[in-house]
């Protein structure tokens, strides 16, 4: 539980950095339409879903 609180405190303190990182990857994904960056973004989204406890029915639709 302490680890989760530490991560939450870091994210809440550095939320602009987190948004910039996500925005950067979104920009790269739209500018380079190839499978490599799509695969990287899929790994990032899997990590975000894991950290957000988006499991089972709460997970994002893989068809979109």
N, C-alpha and C positions, 0 to 999 in steps of 0.2 A: 504494500500500500504506500510505503514511503517513496518508492520509485515513481509510482504514478503521480504522486503529489509533486515530486521534484520536476518531472516532465511538464506537468500542468503549470507549475510556477514559471518554468523557463519559457514555455510557449506564451503564457499571458504577459510576461515581461517583454518578450521579443516578438510580439505578434506581427510587427511590420516586416521583420526579416522573413518570417514564415510565409507571409503573403507575397513577398517579393520572389521567394524561391518557387512557390507554386505558379505565380504569374510568369516567371521566366520559362519554366517547363511547358506551360500552356502555349507561350509564344513560339518556342522551339517546335512544338508538336504541330502547330498550324503552318509554320513556314517551311517545314521539311516533311512532305508527305511520303514517308517511307516506313518500313516495318520496324526498323531499329529503334527509332524514338517512340513509336507506339508501344513497343515491348518495354522500354524503360518506364514510360508513363503507367503501363499496366502494373509494373512492380511497385511503383510509388503509390498507386491507388490501392493496391493490396495492402501495403503498409499502413496507409491512412485508414482503410477499413478495419484493419486489425487493431490499431490503436484506438479507433472509435468504437470498438466492439460491435461493428456492423457484421454480424454473423447470421447465417441462415436466411430467413425471410427479410431481415433488415438490410442485407447486402445490396449493393447497386446491381441493377439489371445488366448482366453480361452482354446482352444483345444490343445495347446502346453504346 
